[in-house]
């Protein structure tokens, strides 16, 4: 992966403080890195959930296409188009399931990157925590040495003032005690500082050296030098840590941006692939012919071209008059024998008269 170099001023230029014990700038960087990893974790969880959505949608779509009937009784060209449609729906479902696997793989890469950065940051934090602890401890020792040194200096000043006030005292023994106290306080407060006597020191001090080494002053200077050495070491480690953290943040932003870019590209590719598959369905529908489908059905299910003959009225007594009208067929069928008309009885005087009218018999009373 290409690591883009940040052109802005580095972290080490903006996180310093005048307080030697302050770690607010360093803490801000660490908090920012932690927030960055948290953002990566949130995107990782998003990818996993999106993968679950895509997989569920793909499986549901797959089951829908395979279990739910969709125009299964269609024929000819429309049936072919429906078969293409079902096949492409199945392909789209498979693509969504494949996209789910791809998204899980991207989530795994994000998790590995996040853990790698966490380990790198932890190593730097361990070094900086040790330096901060050493710096704080040495600063505390230095302040204690300074406090002790200042107290010794105040004791020396008080002794000098007491000597000056007792210059006119006649009691030599009291003056001797003051001189001893002054010499002791000077020795405790200053390093290699000459002791100037107001008058000749007592005989008990003749053997003492005029220049004595101060324990408090020497200890104080030693602690200051040690603190400055630790401060320089801290500053060097601080710059290194800022450079490491800045490089990590540049890498994280670049990785996160590329991952998001790749994700939307994958979604776009899914849409393009689905549209290509649906385009196959559209092309299949273009070949669908209404006339061909109707003709195919007629050829497959035809039963004849002659319509049935009309049903004619048949008189039970006059079968000869049941002939079909001209141009119409009566249809095949057995001929049923019919009996003729009964004979006309002769007229007898006194009997009623019969009269025939067409096919009807009339009886006159």
HELIX and SHEET records of a PDB file:
HELIX    1   1 UNK A   11  UNK A   13  5                                   3    
HELIX    2   2 UNK A   24  UNK A   67  1                                  44    
HELIX    3   3 UNK A   76  UNK A  165  1                                  90    
HELIX    4   4 UNK A  172  UNK A  189  1                                  18    
HELIX    5   5 UNK A  203  UNK A  205  5                                   3    
HELIX    6   6 UNK A  215  UNK A  286  1                                  72    
HELIX    7   7 UNK A  290  UNK A  301  1                                  12    
HELIX    8   8 UNK A  319  UNK A  322  5                                   4    
SHEET    1   A 2 UNK A 193  UNK A 194  0                                        
SHEET    2   A 2 UNK A 211  UNK A 212 -1                                        
SHEET    1   B 2 UNK A 353  UNK A 357  0                                        
SHEET    2   B 2 UNK A 360  UNK A 364 -1                                        
END                                                                             
